[in-house]
Amino acid sequence: MIGLFCALGIAAWFLIGPNTQQHYIMCKKGDVDCLKKALAATGTQPQCEGSDMESNLTASMDLMKPTARGIPEQFYAHWAPLGGVDDSHQRNVKRLCPTGTCYPTRQGLLDLFHHGVDPYVGLDVGDVTDFDGYHSYAQLDAPQLIPRIVALLGGPPRFVMEVGSFIGSGIVHVWAPLAKLHPQGVVLSMDPWLGDVNMRVLPDFKERMKFKHGVPQIAVTFMRRMIHMNLTGHVVPLALPSLVGARLLELSRLTIDFIYLDSAHEHGETYVEACLFFKLLRVGGLLCGDDFKTFQAVRADVTRFTRDFGLRAHFPAKNHWCVKKKREY
């Protein structure tokens, strides 16, 4: 998984904060023992020397190769204490994809990520007035985005992912219609639905958050909207933070055509997510995102990501960016 070790170091700084004491071990290129030591040491986060992620992280990428159990070493180290969870998930993966990687069905996603239980069952649509009033850039740019993405992919995508869905404006207006262009199209919507910094501090988002016992109810709003729009047969929600979700998808060996990043836009986060989710795409797949012009942090991270990996950025709409995966990394 590209950039996992350095990515976790960057992410930890943002999640823990600059005022919390942290310990770092500087690892030179190719120094596997150093990386192992850094990973094993409690409270340490390895950093990589230099700015070229692809060459600097060759050693860490080697550590992420599957073991004899079919699970990358780092994942197994975390999952082992959970008592067979790793084997259980791998059996589900093998059942869905018996010959290796494969495209998922809606039921396959439910089996992998929801223990086979449909999250929409028993949920009422309720008040539909809270579905309107928020318009994402994906929604606004839909007329340009859909045909341009199909052209860049060379055809309609069969498996679409959105990372950061909020109340589902992008899903309703762009990603579900895009997936429906394929006869077997399905969308995986990944979001913890807990809000970002703006949503936590700005009063404008109070009604959207709908706090209940201290927990935002955005996920419920999202699912009610999917029911209302008759999209439950195409859209599967997955309530996870992006880094946890990326790890889970790495284990699941699914063939992904298209990923759209619209999660938190703090400096460094888009870069980390781009590194992780770009690796999950099939060769020929497309990674896109929004807010290239409106968020300086996004623009800086996307520019760094394309530079570090030697990628060409496409701009299918005025505030959107895309990169195509032409080979494995």
VEXKOL-643535 format. One record per residue (C-alpha): residue in one letter; x, y, z. Coordinates in nm, 4 decimals, padded with zeros to 6 digits. Each point is the difference from the previous one (the first is absolute). Layout:
N
BAVO  torkol        c1        c2        c3
BAVO       A         X         Y         Z
...
END
This chain:
329
BAVO  torkol        c1        c2        c3
BAVO       M   00.0000   00.0000   00.0000
BAVO       I   00.1729   00.3139  -00.1205
BAVO       G   00.1208   00.2352   00.2693
BAVO       L  -00.1598  -00.1796   00.2953
BAVO       F   00.2807   00.0589   00.2480
BAVO       C   00.0565   00.3645  -00.0844
BAVO       A  -00.3724   00.0520  -00.0483
BAVO       L  -00.0731  -00.1177   00.3525
BAVO       G   00.2668   00.2352   00.1326
BAVO       I  -00.1571   00.2968  -00.1751
BAVO       A  -00.3494  -00.1018   00.1038
BAVO       A   00.1029  -00.0460   00.3624
BAVO       W   00.1351   00.3547   00.0150
BAVO       F  -00.3346   00.1359  -00.1106
BAVO       L  -00.2109  -00.2305   00.2147
BAVO       I   00.2066   00.0301   00.3169
BAVO       G   00.1093   00.3618  -00.0427
BAVO       P   00.3327   00.1818   00.0113
BAVO       N  -00.0061   00.0548   00.3772
BAVO       T   00.0044  -00.3707   00.0865
BAVO       Q   00.3446  -00.1498   00.0486
BAVO       Q   00.0920  -00.2445  -00.2764
BAVO       H   00.3085  -00.2054  -00.0754
BAVO       Y   00.1388  -00.0494  -00.3486
BAVO       I   00.2532  -00.2313  -00.1530
BAVO       M   00.1588   00.1140  -00.3251
BAVO       C   00.0395  -00.2915  -00.2420
BAVO       K   00.2260   00.0069  -00.3010
BAVO       K  -00.1029  -00.1414  -00.3363
BAVO       G  -00.0265  -00.3783  -00.0023
BAVO       D   00.0634  -00.0360   00.3753
BAVO       V  -00.2599  -00.2688   00.0780
BAVO       D   00.1316  -00.0640   00.3523
BAVO       C  -00.0414   00.3675   00.0832
BAVO       L  -00.3561   00.0035  -00.1304
BAVO       K  -00.0862  -00.3125   00.1994
BAVO       K   00.1486   00.1523   00.3135
BAVO       A  -00.1930   00.3216  -00.0516
BAVO       L  -00.3254  -00.1842  -00.0546
BAVO       A   00.0465  -00.2254   00.3018
BAVO       A   00.1033   00.2712   00.2451
BAVO       T  -00.2901   00.1322   00.2019
BAVO       G  -00.0829   00.3601  -00.0811
BAVO       T   00.2389   00.0338  -00.2934
BAVO       Q  -00.0807   00.0985  -00.3538
BAVO       P   00.2607  -00.0622  -00.2708
BAVO       Q   00.0921   00.2786  -00.2357
BAVO       C   00.1613  -00.0398  -00.3398
BAVO       E   00.3049   00.1870  -00.1138
BAVO       G  -00.0613   00.2198  -00.3033
BAVO       S  -00.3175   00.0896  -00.1880
BAVO       D  -00.0178  -00.2687  -00.2672
BAVO       M  -00.2634  -00.2311   00.1496
BAVO       E   00.0300  -00.2751  -00.2587
BAVO       S   00.3745  -00.0563   00.0337
BAVO       N   00.0205   00.0742   00.3725
BAVO       L  -00.2686  -00.2524   00.0921
BAVO       T   00.1246  -00.3016  -00.1944
BAVO       A   00.0878  -00.1699   00.3252
BAVO       S  -00.3353   00.0737   00.1627
BAVO       M  -00.1832  -00.1209  -00.3107
BAVO       D   00.1932  -00.3266   00.0224
BAVO       L  -00.1254  -00.0399   00.3563
BAVO       M  -00.3566   00.0337  -00.1278
BAVO       K   00.0266  -00.2980  -00.2359
BAVO       P  -00.2372  -00.2844   00.0963
BAVO       T   00.1283  -00.2624   00.2395
BAVO       A  -00.0678  -00.3710  -00.0350
BAVO       R  -00.3353   00.0686   00.1636
BAVO       G  -00.0900   00.2306  -00.2861
BAVO       I  -00.0069   00.3061   00.2269
BAVO       P   00.2561   00.2816   00.0006
BAVO       E   00.2274  -00.0288   00.3016
BAVO       Q  -00.0996   00.3332   00.1555
BAVO       F  -00.3724  -00.0781  -00.0159
BAVO       Y   00.0483  -00.3429   00.1540
BAVO       A   00.2046   00.1472   00.2843
BAVO       H  -00.2949   00.2216   00.0945
BAVO       W  -00.2726  -00.2565  -00.0624
BAVO       A   00.1603  -00.3047   00.1636
BAVO       P  -00.1250   00.0805   00.3550
BAVO       L  -00.3585   00.0154  -00.1278
BAVO       G  -00.0168  -00.3787  -00.0211
BAVO       G  -00.0527  -00.1252  -00.3530
BAVO       V  -00.1453   00.3170  -00.1512
BAVO       D   00.2705  -00.0090  -00.2667
BAVO       D  -00.0853  -00.3558  -00.1111
BAVO       S  -00.3726   00.0696   00.0060
BAVO       H   00.0336   00.3036  -00.2238
BAVO       Q   00.2276  -00.1858  -00.2388
BAVO       R  -00.2569  -00.2778  -00.0315
BAVO       N  -00.2602   00.2615  -00.0925
BAVO       V   00.2384   00.1547  -00.2516
BAVO       K   00.0738  -00.3400  -00.1544
BAVO       R  -00.3705  -00.0769  -00.0174
BAVO       L  -00.0600   00.3255  -00.1883
BAVO       C   00.3160  -00.0171  -00.2135
BAVO       P   00.1007  -00.3708  -00.0262
BAVO       T   00.2609   00.0608  -00.2712
BAVO       G   00.1599   00.3165   00.1428
BAVO       T  -00.1160   00.3586  -00.0411
BAVO       C  -00.3509   00.0610  -00.1302
BAVO       Y  -00.2803   00.2518  -00.0328
BAVO       P  -00.2404  -00.0049   00.2962
BAVO       T  -00.3751  -00.0284  -00.0100
BAVO       R  -00.2197   00.1912   00.2416
BAVO       Q  -00.0545  -00.3185   00.2029
BAVO       G   00.3720  -00.0699  -00.0093
BAVO       L   00.0693   00.3385   00.1592
BAVO       L  -00.2595  -00.0681   00.2676
BAVO       D   00.1592  -00.3378   00.0723
BAVO       L   00.3493   00.1481   00.0221
BAVO       F  -00.0706   00.3156   00.1981
BAVO       H  -00.3392  -00.0424   00.1725
BAVO       H  -00.0045  -00.3712   00.0951
BAVO       G  -00.2637  -00.0466  -00.2683
BAVO       V  -00.2483   00.2371   00.1673
BAVO       D  -00.1638   00.2707  -00.2127
BAVO       P   00.0520   00.3335   00.1843
BAVO       Y  -00.3135   00.1501  -00.1536
BAVO       V  -00.2394  -00.2563   00.1474
BAVO       G  -00.2392   00.1484   00.2548
BAVO       L   00.0927   00.3630  -00.0790
BAVO       D  -00.2799   00.2449  -00.0824
BAVO       V   00.0453   00.2897  -00.2414
BAVO       G  -00.1590   00.2496   00.2381
BAVO       D   00.0318   00.3727  -00.0642
BAVO       V   00.1478   00.0593  -00.3470
BAVO       T   00.0542   00.3757   00.0385
BAVO       D   00.3492  -00.0487   00.1426
BAVO       F   00.1166  -00.1618  -00.3267
BAVO       D   00.0073   00.3327  -00.1841
BAVO       G   00.1871   00.3248   00.0501
BAVO       Y   00.3535  -00.1413  -00.0286
BAVO       H   00.1580  -00.0256  -00.3439
BAVO       S   00.3389  -00.1670  -00.0428
BAVO       Y   00.2416   00.0927  -00.2780
BAVO       A  -00.0573  -00.3445  -00.1487
BAVO       Q  -00.3706   00.0761  -00.0216
BAVO       L   00.0621   00.3413  -00.1541
BAVO       D   00.2475  -00.1369  -00.2568
BAVO       A  -00.1942  -00.3181  -00.0826
BAVO       P  -00.0681   00.0887  -00.3683
BAVO       Q   00.3743   00.0304  -00.0637
BAVO       L   00.1224  -00.2705   00.2380
BAVO       I  -00.1977  -00.3040  -00.1135
BAVO       P   00.0906   00.0002  -00.3722
BAVO       R   00.3588   00.1028   00.0715
BAVO       I   00.0536  -00.2799   00.2525
BAVO       V  -00.1503  -00.2571  -00.2367
BAVO       A   00.2358   00.1254  -00.2718
BAVO       L   00.3072  -00.0175   00.2253
BAVO       L  -00.0911  -00.3544   00.1096
BAVO       G  -00.0866  -00.1132  -00.3503
BAVO       G  -00.3494  -00.1045   00.1076
BAVO       P  -00.2433   00.0068   00.2956
BAVO       P   00.1480  -00.1189   00.3332
BAVO       R  -00.1356  -00.3146   00.1590
BAVO       F   00.1232   00.0706   00.3546
BAVO       V   00.0014   00.3587   00.1274
BAVO       M   00.1200   00.1244   00.3396
BAVO       E  -00.0576   00.3333   00.1663
BAVO       V   00.2126   00.0865   00.3033
BAVO       G  -00.1842   00.2732   00.1891
BAVO       S  -00.3704   00.0035  -00.0879
BAVO       F  -00.1626   00.2252   00.2630
BAVO       I  -00.3771  -00.0023  -00.0694
BAVO       G   00.0380  -00.1576  -00.3444
BAVO       S  -00.0239   00.2886  -00.2473
BAVO       G   00.2811  -00.1385  -00.2137
BAVO       I  -00.1419  -00.3524   00.0148
BAVO       V  -00.3484   00.1091  -00.1032
BAVO       H   00.1015   00.2291  -00.2848
BAVO       V   00.3247  -00.1506  -00.1332
BAVO       W   00.1374  -00.3288   00.1325
BAVO       A  -00.3183  -00.2089   00.0025
BAVO       P  -00.0983   00.1243  -00.3491
BAVO       L   00.3562  -00.0751  -00.1124
BAVO       A  -00.0130  -00.3548   00.1409
BAVO       K  -00.3426  -00.0561  -00.1549
BAVO       L   00.1562   00.0426  -00.3436
BAVO       H   00.1491  -00.3465   00.0571
BAVO       P  -00.2508  -00.2868   00.0206
BAVO       Q   00.1717  -00.1352   00.3135
BAVO       G   00.1094   00.3315   00.1465
BAVO       V   00.0238   00.0451   00.3786
BAVO       V   00.1191   00.2841   00.2257
BAVO       L   00.1797  -00.0292   00.3344
BAVO       S  -00.0435   00.3155   00.2105
BAVO       M   00.2712   00.0292   00.2677
BAVO       D  -00.0334   00.2627   00.2727
BAVO       P   00.0133  -00.0082   00.3822
BAVO       W  -00.2870   00.2523  -00.0097
BAVO       L   00.1375   00.1766   00.3064
BAVO       G   00.0715   00.3360  -00.1621
BAVO       D   00.3198   00.1937  -00.0619
BAVO       V   00.1410   00.3040   00.1804
BAVO       N  -00.2368   00.2439  -00.1730
BAVO       M  -00.3045  -00.2088   00.0829
BAVO       R   00.1008  -00.0233   00.3647
BAVO       V   00.0558   00.3734   00.0558
BAVO       L  -00.2245   00.1879  -00.2467
BAVO       P  -00.3613   00.0564   00.1088
BAVO       D  -00.1161  -00.0365  -00.3621
BAVO       F   00.0484  -00.3772   00.0274
BAVO       K  -00.1840  -00.0500   00.3286
BAVO       E  -00.3231  -00.1141  -00.1623
BAVO       R   00.1889  -00.2266  -00.2422
BAVO       M   00.1885  -00.1722   00.2796
BAVO       K  -00.3145  -00.0879   00.2011
BAVO       F   00.1943  -00.0981   00.3122
BAVO       K  -00.1489  -00.2815   00.2041
BAVO       H   00.1774  -00.0980   00.3212
BAVO       G   00.3033   00.1866  -00.1333
BAVO       V   00.0085  -00.1934  -00.3282
BAVO       P  -00.0860   00.1644  -00.3359
BAVO       Q  -00.2850  -00.1675  -00.1913
BAVO       I   00.1311   00.0857  -00.3492
BAVO       A   00.0218  -00.3684  -00.0946
BAVO       V  -00.3700  -00.0434   00.0702
BAVO       T  -00.0803   00.3036  -00.2149
BAVO       F   00.2149  -00.1449  -00.2793
BAVO       M  -00.1725  -00.3379   00.0080
BAVO       R  -00.3483   00.1524   00.0218
BAVO       R   00.0856   00.2010  -00.3094
BAVO       M   00.1135  -00.3115  -00.1869
BAVO       I  -00.3312  -00.1661   00.0839
BAVO       H  -00.1931   00.3087  -00.1092
BAVO       M   00.1869   00.0115  -00.3333
BAVO       N  -00.0419  -00.3769  -00.0548
BAVO       L   00.3770  -00.0515  -00.0110
BAVO       T   00.0402  -00.2716   00.2633
BAVO       G   00.0437  -00.2627  -00.2711
BAVO       H   00.3090   00.1799  -00.1297
BAVO       V   00.1546   00.1738   00.3032
BAVO       V   00.1586  -00.1733   00.3028
BAVO       P   00.1112   00.2227   00.2917
BAVO       L   00.3170  -00.0780   00.1961
BAVO       A   00.0402   00.2029   00.3202
BAVO       L   00.3786   00.0108   00.0383
BAVO       P   00.2742   00.2657   00.0067
BAVO       S   00.1959   00.0115  -00.3244
BAVO       L   00.3244  -00.1568   00.1291
BAVO       V  -00.1823  -00.2911   00.1647
BAVO       G  -00.2103  -00.0432  -00.3129
BAVO       A   00.3076  -00.0049  -00.2227
BAVO       R   00.1491  -00.2806   00.2084
BAVO       L  -00.3223  -00.1982  -00.0154
BAVO       L  -00.0243   00.0401  -00.3774
BAVO       E   00.3623  -00.1102  -00.0374
BAVO       L  -00.0896  -00.3239   00.1767
BAVO       S  -00.3122  -00.0506  -00.2067
BAVO       R   00.1683  -00.0179  -00.3449
BAVO       L  -00.2861   00.1627  -00.1887
BAVO       T   00.0324   00.1394  -00.3519
BAVO       I  -00.0672   00.3748   00.0219
BAVO       D  -00.0493   00.2129  -00.3113
BAVO       F  -00.0539   00.3423   00.1507
BAVO       I   00.0611   00.1714   00.3372
BAVO       Y  -00.1118   00.3519   00.0888
BAVO       L   00.1651   00.1765   00.2966
BAVO       D  -00.2135   00.2583   00.1784
BAVO       S   00.0954  -00.0457   00.3637
BAVO       A   00.1644   00.2500   00.2369
BAVO       H   00.2248   00.2505  -00.1740
BAVO       E   00.2617   00.0822   00.2619
BAVO       H   00.3562   00.0314  -00.1267
BAVO       G   00.1582  -00.3448  -00.0401
BAVO       E  -00.3225  -00.2015   00.0143
BAVO       T  -00.0744   00.0016  -00.3712
BAVO       Y   00.3583  -00.1054  -00.0725
BAVO       V  -00.0221  -00.2966   00.2379
BAVO       E  -00.3368  -00.1076  -00.1364
BAVO       A   00.1143   00.0367  -00.3609
BAVO       C   00.2992  -00.2270   00.0701
BAVO       L  -00.2129  -00.2675   00.1660
BAVO       F  -00.3025  -00.0039  -00.2296
BAVO       F   00.1977   00.0326  -00.3236
BAVO       K   00.1626  -00.3332   00.0864
BAVO       L  -00.3444  -00.1644   00.0269
BAVO       L  -00.1034   00.0843  -00.3574
BAVO       R   00.0281  -00.2466  -00.2845
BAVO       V   00.2451   00.0914  -00.2730
BAVO       G  -00.1896   00.2419  -00.2221
BAVO       G  -00.2110   00.1182   00.2948
BAVO       L  -00.0593   00.3627   00.0905
BAVO       L   00.0485   00.1963   00.3234
BAVO       C  -00.1790   00.3355   00.0179
BAVO       G  -00.0870   00.2658   00.2535
BAVO       D  -00.1407   00.3473   00.0417
BAVO       D   00.0937   00.3369   00.1520
BAVO       F   00.3199   00.0348  -00.2042
BAVO       K  -00.0545   00.3745  -00.0357
BAVO       T  -00.1912   00.0789   00.3176
BAVO       F   00.2320  -00.1710   00.2527
BAVO       Q   00.3673   00.0910  -00.0096
BAVO       A   00.0832  -00.3095   00.2071
BAVO       V  -00.1645  -00.2289  -00.2578
BAVO       R   00.1776   00.1707  -00.2864
BAVO       A   00.3381  -00.0324   00.1749
BAVO       D  -00.0566  -00.3686   00.0864
BAVO       V  -00.1190  -00.0974  -00.3483
BAVO       T   00.2923   00.1856  -00.1575
BAVO       R   00.2435  -00.1809   00.2289
BAVO       F  -00.1647  -00.3374  -00.0633
BAVO       T   00.0148   00.0310  -00.3805
BAVO       R   00.3591   00.1231   00.0189
BAVO       D   00.1180  -00.2791   00.2310
BAVO       F  -00.1543  -00.2730  -00.2165
BAVO       G   00.0630   00.1581  -00.3381
BAVO       L  -00.3696   00.0211  -00.0831
BAVO       R  -00.1883   00.2297  -00.2330
BAVO       A  -00.2999   00.1748   00.1509
BAVO       H  -00.3212   00.0399  -00.1984
BAVO       F  -00.2549   00.2677   00.0824
BAVO       P  -00.3420  -00.1246  -00.1166
BAVO       A  -00.1868   00.2949   00.1551
BAVO       K   00.0952   00.3408   00.1360
BAVO       N   00.0647  -00.1086   00.3606
BAVO       H   00.0819  -00.3694  -00.0507
BAVO       W   00.3188  -00.1997  -00.0533
BAVO       C   00.0627  -00.3565  -00.1203
BAVO       V   00.2998  -00.2315  -00.0458
BAVO       K   00.0009  -00.3266  -00.1918
BAVO       K   00.1851  -00.3086   00.1203
BAVO       K   00.2023  -00.1340  -00.2924
BAVO       R   00.2036  -00.2643   00.1853
BAVO       E   00.0313  -00.1751   00.3360
BAVO       Y   00.2077   00.1665   00.2706
END
